[in-house]
Amino acid sequence: MKPRIIVCGLGRTGYKTFRLLRHQGAFVVGIHHQSIPGETAGDVIVGDLQAASTLTAAGIQQAHTLVIAGSKDALNLSIMMQARVLNPQIRIINRFYNTNLGERLDQSLPDHLSMSVVGLAAPVFTFAAMGNRAIGQIKLFQQTWPIHEEYIDENHFWRGLKLSELWEDRSRMMIYYLPVEGEMDLVSGVISGQEIQVGDRLIVGTQPRIRSHRRSLLRKLLKALTNFRQFQQHGRSVVVGAIVLLAVIAIATLTYMSAELSLSPVDALYFSVGMITGAGGNDKVVENAPNSIKLFTVVMMLVGAVVIGIWYAMLTDFVLGSRFKQFWDAARIPQRYHYIVCGLSGIGVRIVQQLHASGYEVVVVEPDSNNKYINTARELGIPVIQGDASFRTILKSSNIDSAAAVLAVTSNDATNLEIALKAKGLTPSIPVIVHYADPDFAGIAQQLFGFEAVLSPAELAAPAFAAAALGGRILGNGITADSLWVAFATVITPSHVFCGQWVKDVAMSADCVPLYVETNHQTLHGWDLLETNLCAGNVLYMTMPATRLYQLWRHEEVCESHV
């Protein structure tokens, strides 16, 4: 019997997940606050998402899995609690923006898995910016690997090679194989020495490379000190104030020296500075001076008080206010090969963190000075330009002419398109990655405007939600030829369907692709992996069509119930 799955909250991500599960043959029911055109009343229950009556009407007591895909954490939390009251055994896939809360719930509640649309989509945006046309991601060896499709044409360098020649490369994971003729699973092709032909398609995961080159602190400091253009822009008022103050002191010093008061240049300077700043001086200097000098002293004291007050205010604003941060950020903008992230949205800050962790230089453009992620970016040493990225002057100030790529990832689709068009207008050759929330129009926008990638987080995250709903510890996913496949890890128990079998036999009989096996002592990959006999305690990492995953999950449940 197929697992009964309920998808609660049919927004962009939820409805995409709902359609994917139905397309994969799962028995799925949706819950939404309003009716959806084209959907029957039996397929979509309309009502209050957190109400017990609505969940009961959807069959919560008989359901195996509940996918909560709404965009509000508080509502998702309420739905989860109500569902657990009605069905304490139900498995819950919960969407949370607050990842810390999600992790706490995963640790506290059995069969609860938290997922983040931002966390799932951000790596694909990052890979796209690096020039990798990723169709998904997979977590292997404590790294997130981009997954892409290799279409074999006449000029492809893999044409004519045997699948076995690619199998042993540890920097590349063979995920799936779709031959142009007939049907053959990847492992069977590897063992039989199948040659790669024109028209074949291979799904491949590539190990990400971490750049170790980072500019030293000394080089950053020297660049900041030598960047006079940014200093003139942000510190001009402070410099002008200092010049005026020095001019007033110089005038007073020269006047006292020329007034025949028997003052040396040093004494005249000392008296002038003390008198103008209010720090005090030798009052006896002017006691016997002419009335003109006394009047001059009075005027200088008043002028000095005004100049000192204004200059102190400007200096305080520059150092303690936002101007010094703006100057420091502007002075640290890289000259070339950097990534410009426009918009510190939730997905924007994840992209910034991933690019920085990979060793790349990043510049952030954010118009809101109160954005809660600005301090996060600055703590990483990333310069932040406060301004609207749709303005040409702002993009030029980020050194767009020599940048590696521009990512327009604000929360507004129209703004993102405007930024992307401005970027292409300034630098036609620069790669532009655009965030577009509506998955139905993301592809249209890419086709119409010709950007390198127009990505929808809902489109990217929905397969992961669908895969998780079908069961297993999901490590990655993708869609090939309208078929959803998933990467997951399964622990081999004495009652496991794979226990006691050879990995190569499991692969050919279950139409899965083994990635590697963790034993008590080592990690096995390549040919050693295929010749491994699975025993209790092993962890097998593999990919499998989602349509077969629920069969494995169901078998495990039956086995566990008899243990």
Salt bridges, closest charged atoms under 4 A:
GLU39 OE2 - ARG22 NH2 2.87
ASP43 OD2 - ARG22 NH1 3.82
ASP106 OD1 - HIS112 ND1 2.81
GLU149 OE2 - ARG201 NH1 3.87
GLU150 OE2 - HIS148 NE2 3.08
GLU150 OE1 - HIS156 NE2 2.65
GLU154 OE1 - ARG159 NH2 3.61
ASP169 OD2 - ARG172 NH1 3.10
ASP317 OD2 - ARG323 NE 3.18
ASP329 OD1 - ARG332 NH2 2.76
ASP329 OD2 - ARG378 NH2 2.72
GLU361 OE2 - ARG215 NE 2.76
GLU418 OE2 - LYS422 NZ 3.76
GLU452 OE2 - LYS424 NZ 3.20
GLU459 OE2 - LYS16 NZ 3.22
ASP511 OD2 - ARG548 NE 3.96
GLU531 OE2 - LYS504 NZ 3.39
GLU556 OE2 - HIS496 NE2 2.87
GLU557 OE1 - ARG554 NH1 3.61
